[in-house]
Amino acid sequence: MIALLVVAGLLGCAGVVLRRRLLIVTVEGVSMEPTHRPGDRLLVRRVTLAGVRRGAVIVVAAPPGAPPTDPPLMVKRAAALPGDAVPAGIPVPDAMVPSGHLVVLGDNAAQSADSRTMGFLPAADVIGVVLRGTSR
């Protein structure tokens, strides 16, 4: 009986730890098509900027002026990290991405609110990196 309670307690603790490190996000909008479509569910590992690699699909907090979503999150691709050259088409005065910022782009450039319209995104807005996606 005590062993069963210990196992149940450990499983409960593991669940709490996993919820702090992982979350599930549902894609809204078409900005990441064809990679991710509206309704796709994504498993996201919470990270800071240090855990983001160039080219990774990430989830970020939507900045002011971004299309409204509930919750206010955006799924984008990390195109450039601090110290990288700014990709063509990003309307910013700097030639390099400044410390504490990144450039994010949607895969569907024609229908994406991203760094092409919003400029650099603060690193503090990074929620996590997409580990896996499932279609609806």
Sequence and secondary structure as in RCSB ss.txt:
>XXXX:A:sequence
MIALLVVAGLLGCAGVVLRRRLLIVTVEGVSMEPTHRPGDRLLVRRVTLAGVRRGAVIVVAAPPGAPPTDPPLMV
KRAAALPGDAVPAGIPVPDAMVPSGHLVVLGDNAAQSADSRTMGFLPAADVIGVVLRGTSR
>XXXX:A:secstr
 HHHHHHHHHHHHHHHHHHHHEEEEE  SSTTTTTS TT EEEEEE  GGG  TT EEEEE  TTS   SS EEE
EEEEE TTSB  TT   S SB  TTEEEEE SSGGG  SHHHH  EEGGGEEEEEEEEE  
